């Protein structure tokens, strides 16, 4: 297991002064990278050896978005290795120990020169070790079924250099930010699932598509006529964020039910 403690920065927050969903994803992603660095299997090793881990899916459950300035501890550990795959849990807790958010994630060990997954070598298993799996209710499969009808197409997105990470393809959080931008402003997400299907690179064009029913959204990004990345969002019923302003208490506001 690896963990680090930090304070929520203003630059990481949504308009309600709470950590944004992309901000949470970055905490989880950074924690996984810090874990790799801590066991001497970090980005420098990926570059020199041309092997490394690529995330293939997330399921993130959010109980509470922490406020700006709040101290949080983010932790991660591997709980399963099989073939070329590994499964990893992540958590974010408040200073009082309350569970703010938790996740299950799936990863593939990749030969970045040959662009194909390979069997996880024994030295990777020894470096990370295995810890008990975090119990999760309603643990979801990694695959997201895409609707064949009743979806809307959004304006295309052209990949820029600022969207890329050290691997030369679009960063995991950047895909999520693109898909969140397709949702109504101000909503709060309680569950996020993401499936990464193919890698988008500089200059590629992605076409967002959005399906909605009740408090559920499915958003996916098409590239060259095929899904590149897909997401599922379950919203917290009747809750919206309140922008911070003088005299406004930083707390969720319930919308009025219409019937």
N, C-alpha and C positions, 0 to 999 in steps of 0.2 A: 504493500500500500504506500501511496505517496499523498501528502497533503500540504497545502500552504494557506496561510492566513493573510487577509488583505482587508482594505476598507473600500466600500463602493464609491467610485469616483463620479463626480458630476458629469464628466464626459461620457460615462457609460449608461446614463439614465435616459428614460423616456420623459415626456413633458410632465408627468406626475411626480418627478423626482425619485422614482423607483428604478431599479435596474431594468433595462430593456431586455426583451427576449434575445436579440442578437448579442447583447452584452453577456447574458447568461451563457449562451453557446460559446462565446469566446473564453469565459472562465473555464468551462469544461474542456475546451480544446487546448487551452494553455496548460491546464493541469496535466493532461495526457502528455504533452510535449515536455513539461518539466520532469515528469516521471521518467521519460526516456533519457533526458539529459542526466538525471540523478543516477541512472544505472549505466551511464556511458554508452547509450545507444541513441543519442540525439541527432539533430540535423547535420552536424559535421560528419557523423558516421554514415548517414543516408547518402550524403554527397560523395564521400570517398569510396564507399563500398557498392553504391548503386542498388542498395536494398533498403526497404523501409516499409512502414505501416501506412495504409490508406484506409480511411474510414468508409464503410459501405452503408451504414444506416444508424439512425438514432431513434430512441423513444425517450422523450423528456417529459416528466410530470412536474408541474410547478404548483406548490402549495401556497407560496407567498413570494412576491417580488420585494427584496430588501430595499430599504431607503438609502438615499445618498448619505455617505459617512458611516453607515453601519458596518461593523466588523463581521466578516464571514470567513468560514473555513471551507475550502473546496478540496475534495479528496477523490482519489481514483485507485482502482486496482483491477488486475486481470483475474477472471475466475474460470476461464476455460480456453484451452488451445486444442484445435483439431485440424489436421491437414495444413492448409494455408491460411486458416482463419483463427481469430481470437475474439473473445467476448470480454467486455470491460464495463464495470459499473462506475458511476460518478455520483457524488453527492455535494450539495452545498448546505451548510448549517450556519445558524446564527450563533453569536457568542454565548447564548443561553442553551445551546444544544438543539434548538428546534429545527426540524427538517424543512428547509426552504424549497429545495428542489432536488430531484434525483433522476438518474438516467440509466438506461441500458444502451450499449453501443456495440456494433459489430465491425470488425476490422479484417483487412486482408494483407498478408505479407507480400510485397511486390518487388519484382525485379524491374527497376525503373529504366534500365537500359533496354531490356527486351520487351518492356511494357506488358508483363504478364505476371499473374500470381505464382508463387512458388511455395513449397512446403516450409513451414517454420523450422529453422535450424535449432538444434538443442541449446546453443548458447543464448538464444533469445528467451527460451523457456527458463533457463537458469537465471538470467538477468532479472526477469520480472517476477518469477514465481507465481503461485496461485493462491488466492484467498477465497473465502466463502462467498457465494453469490448473494447479492442483495435481494431479499424477497420482494417481489413486485406483484400487486394485484393487476389483473387484466394486462399481463405482459403480451405485447403485440408481435406479430410476425414482421420480418423486415420488409417484406414486399407490400407495396401500396397499390391497390387495384384502382385503375384509372377509369373514370366514367367515359362512356362512349357517346353520350349525348347530354344536352342541357348544360353545356359549359360555355363560358365566354372567353374570347381571345383578347388579350391586352397588347399594347404596342410593343414592338420588338426591343430587345436589349442587346447592344453590341458590347462585347467584352473589351474592357480597357486594362491597361497595365496595373491600375490600382486594385483590380479585382483578383490579381494573381498572388500566389504564395511562393515559397521557396522551391516547390516542385514544378513551377511553370504553368500550373493550371489554376482554375478558379478555386479560391479558398472555400472551405466548407461553410463558414459563416456567411460568406458573400452570397452564395446560392440562397441561403435562408433569408437574408435581408432583401434580396430581389423578390422572393415569393411573398414575404410579409408586406412589401409595398403594394401588393395586389389586393390586400385585405382592407376593409373599411378602417379609417383612422380612429384611434382611441380605444379599440377593443382589447380585452385581456385574454391571453391564451393560457389554458390550463394544461393542455397536452399537445405536444408537437412530436410528429413522426417524420423522418426524412429518409428517403432512399436515394443514394447516389448511384447512377446507372452508367454514365460515361463522363469523360473529362472534357470540359470546355476550356479553350485556350484563347490567347490574344487574337482579337479580330473575329472570333466566332459570333454568330447571331443566334440569340435565344428568343423563342416566342412563348410568353407566359399564357397559360390557360387556367381558368378558374371555374370550379364547380362549388355550389353552395346549397345546403339544405339545413334548416334549423340552426343549431349552434355549431355546425360542422362545415369546414371548407376543405377542399382538395385543390391544391395548386401544383402545376407541373410546368417544366420548361422544356419545350421541344427544340431540338437542334437537328437540322437537316432532315426534318420530317419524323424524327424519333425522340422519345422522352430521354432527356439528359439527367434530370433530377426531379423527384416528386416529393410532395409533402402533404401531410394531413394535419389540420389544426382543429382542436376542439376548444371552443370558447367557454369561459366561465359564465354561466347563465346570468343574464341581466346585469353584468358588471362592465363598466367603462372606466377609463382612467380620467382623473381630474387634473388639468394642467395646474402647475404651481403658480400662485399669484398671491399678493398680500391679502390676508384675511381669509384665505381658503385653507381649511384643514386638509392635510395630506392623508386622505383615507378614501377607500372605494365608495362610489355612489351607486346605489341600485336604481336602474331605470324602471319607470312605471310600466306595469303590465297593461297591455291593451287587449280588451276583449269585448 
